[in-house]
Amino acid sequence: MVNPFRGEVALSIGGRSYRLCLTLGALAEIETALGIEALCELEPRFERLSAGDLLAILGALMRGGGEPLTDEEVALLPLFLGEVSEAIARAMSLPGERHG
């Protein structure tokens, strides 16, 4: 069960629900994975993500939500690009911007 007041987002993968959450730790992981040094570089970098970048972001958000998965384990999940992209966008949005 996700807590929307904490900024958690649900993503269903292979019949199981996972929690995603943008914590400070997840944000630091994402910055490192994308090779950026400042938050202002994050949005422009999102315009040119690779599949590996998406996996790293998803893994960081899943760990932020309390899911103990490595990036390698995330890569083995049956992922659908549209669902993953939407969940990442919802998790990365500001609280006032979140949609159901």
Secondary structure, DSSP 8 states (H G I E B T S, - for coil): ---GGGT-EEEEETTEEEEE---HHHHHHHHHHHT-SSGGGHHHHHTT--HHHHHHHHHHHHHHTT----HHHHHTS---HHHHHHHHHHHHS-GGG---
